[in-house]
Amino acid sequence: MTRTIPQPAADRGTRSGAARHRIAVAAPARTVYGIVADVATWPRIFPPTVHAERVEGDGRTERIRLWATAGDTVKTWTSRRELDDEAMTAAFRQEIPQSPVAAMSGTWTVTPTGDTSCEVVLDHEFTADSDAPEALAWIEQAVDRNSTAELEALRSTAEAPGALDELLLTFEDAVSVDGPLADVYDFVWQAHAWPQRLPHVSRVDLGTPGPDLQVLEMDTKAKDGSRHTTKSIRVGFAPGRIVYKQLRVPAMLTAHTGEWVLTEAGDGVRAVSRHTIVVRRDAIADVLGPDATVDDALAYARAALGTNSLITLRHAKEYAEHHRPSATG
């Protein structure tokens, strides 16, 4: 059970607020704290987290950059975290918040309640960058929605020991390109042109909510003729990297994140498509039949996603090597 305890209005100004969310978890405190401490795993565990990167750190103090959904939009910020492994706390403070947030800080606290149980408390304090009541209300709603989703995902992940490892797969496909890195990047980033450029893509709806940020919804066709609609948020790190998280995933997955990585290799480019997926165990039988196993599901997803990635990479290769506009016109 998760509940919110807002700070009483009398104790705060019109621009500031606070909230506390808590949940009981039937898993060892150390297991739970390990998930909280390792931000690299957050995109495949926490629904709001699109991408997370550790910018710098020494194990106790670190700076992280996060991209996360907040209502109907996507926000990015840099935070400093102070980790106390003994107390099992992770305090954070946003260094570069995004409007309407002027300041945001808080603490994750994991407290053992038994050998195989604990309580997690997530505290937030925040200030809006405007006196308008709707600014603070937007922050309160976003904090409540995301905190509730994160704590529930933390509980379900921690309470299934070993399950994430069993259901998780990371894999990659690569091609060599005898062409400019910038052209390969442009092909992958310019997803609005994919219906004309890629045979397995039939529709694209592309939004750009911010610099180097895309919301990509598309319909793809599988080998068996079926069509699938996916929705992803993509973050561009030009000139050589694009990361993404699918918000709308196929029925057999609970999470799908990935990245396109382009590196100079001699006179050409090595282009890599990397995927991380988590299979939904209770959907396997519906998709593959009653006798299908987790390994069958992972192999099926790997083949389907790898096939589409290789198609994209090979068309990007052809574009960069043969179909680039000439310098003269």
Disulfide bonds with the S-S distance in Angstrom:
none
